[in-house]
Amino acid sequence: MSEGIAEVAASAAEVSRGGWRRATGVAGVAIGVLATGAAAGVAIERMTVGRGMRKKARLALDSTGPYGSLRGTPGRAYSDDGTELYYEVDDPDPDPEATPARRRRLFGRRSPAPVTVVFSHGYCLNQDSWHFQRAALRDVVRTVYWDQRSHGRSARGAAQTERGEPVTIDQLGRDLKAVVDAAAPEGPLVLVGHSMGGMTVMALAEQYPELMRERCVGVALVGTSSGRLGEVNFGLPVAGVNAVRRLLPGVLKALGQRAELVERGRRATADLFAGVIKRYSFASRDVDPAVARFAERMIESTPIDVVAEYYPAFDDHDKTEALAHFAALPVLVLAGTQDLVTPSEHSEAIADVLPDGELVLVPDAGHLVMLEHPEVVTDRLADLLVRAGAMPAGVTVDGYGSSSTVQPG
């Protein structure tokens, strides 16, 4: 969600000063500068480091950074409106000591389907945002990672491009159901969602309660919200927030209609964008530059018209009642204490509805907590998977990707 916030703040200010024509001409240049709380530090940093040096640094990070390089078995699902959704499956290696017949049969019956952990990413990201968790869980448990419509390798939303329909969180829930049907048609499920991905999981539960009752054995909600996102101030002064909310719908619609022009502006101000993205993604001062650049690339890859067509869905989002479908399950609710996009208070509100769930608030962490503090997220997720019966208690996973079996003492 960070990218949309920065663009809205910049464009709203321009519209209020001189109308759409002027806003369009300079929207790209203004992006980030007017994002209060980020502009000053970004400007100072840019004055002290040359543009050429920054460009070389980005290229170096792009060429050497391993983040987002993990791939699995590809697949495609089709949502109810015909949108093609891309997913990948990571299957654990079979037991090397078991014979093929033993793997197929258990006491004369077919072996039960394994637990599948399905990961749903957030707004302006893609499935690679789970890089650290994916590395850690490989060969440990069956996992599915997918790109939400109009993100990553999935197709643009058919309902949006062909019929001009707005994106809704309910539609995302139906998309997730299509992915589950294609990638994990049987067996227990653990559903993991970050930010918008958590909202997608809530929408799935609301629309398909029988799936939750019959197959879901655990849920993890990371840096997300069940509603009241219209009250979030994104770290901006009250006056600025009110102005943005007042102008937001019209500005985003106009920007989406002139996507090519805005994209040129974004490219021209890539340095400034990087600072704003970092501001709304991370809280740690010492975040790995390669990780920050990785997040920047994911967010930059989301076209402005996609940013525009998604944003109204968040104001309408209210899935508090859907949380009741998680009440009987092992649940992990986790957030960074300095998240400016979906503040940790929203996670606390979810935990209040699910008192038997585990609430984890990670200090010195922002919205992309799974990239900023991967060891904490992976550790708590592994514990959830043990509680859900997705993997044996004797297996531990390392936050940065290795796994090992704990031997009895």
Secondary structure as GFF3:
##gff-version 3
##sequence-region A 1 409
A	DSSP	alpha_helix	2	30	.	.	.	ID=ss1
A	DSSP	alpha_helix	39	48	.	.	.	ID=ss2
A	DSSP	alpha_helix	51	64	.	.	.	ID=ss3
A	DSSP	beta_strand	73	78	.	.	.	ID=ss4
A	DSSP	beta_strand	84	90	.	.	.	ID=ss5
A	DSSP	alpha_helix	100	104	.	.	.	ID=ss6
A	DSSP	beta_strand	105	106	.	.	.	ID=ss7
A	DSSP	beta_strand	109	110	.	.	.	ID=ss8
A	DSSP	beta_strand	116	120	.	.	.	ID=ss9
A	DSSP	three_ten_helix	127	130	.	.	.	ID=ss10
A	DSSP	alpha_helix	131	137	.	.	.	ID=ss11
A	DSSP	beta_strand	142	146	.	.	.	ID=ss12
A	DSSP	alpha_helix	158	163	.	.	.	ID=ss13
A	DSSP	alpha_helix	169	183	.	.	.	ID=ss14
A	DSSP	beta_strand	189	194	.	.	.	ID=ss15
A	DSSP	alpha_helix	196	207	.	.	.	ID=ss16
A	DSSP	alpha_helix	209	214	.	.	.	ID=ss17
A	DSSP	beta_strand	216	222	.	.	.	ID=ss18
A	DSSP	three_ten_helix	229	231	.	.	.	ID=ss19
A	DSSP	alpha_helix	238	257	.	.	.	ID=ss20
A	DSSP	alpha_helix	259	268	.	.	.	ID=ss21
A	DSSP	alpha_helix	270	281	.	.	.	ID=ss22
A	DSSP	alpha_helix	289	300	.	.	.	ID=ss23
A	DSSP	alpha_helix	304	316	.	.	.	ID=ss24
A	DSSP	three_ten_helix	321	326	.	.	.	ID=ss25
A	DSSP	beta_strand	331	336	.	.	.	ID=ss26
A	DSSP	alpha_helix	344	353	.	.	.	ID=ss27
A	DSSP	beta_strand	358	362	.	.	.	ID=ss28
A	DSSP	alpha_helix	369	372	.	.	.	ID=ss29
A	DSSP	alpha_helix	374	387	.	.	.	ID=ss30
A	DSSP	beta_strand	395	397	.	.	.	ID=ss31
A	DSSP	beta_strand	403	405	.	.	.	ID=ss32
###
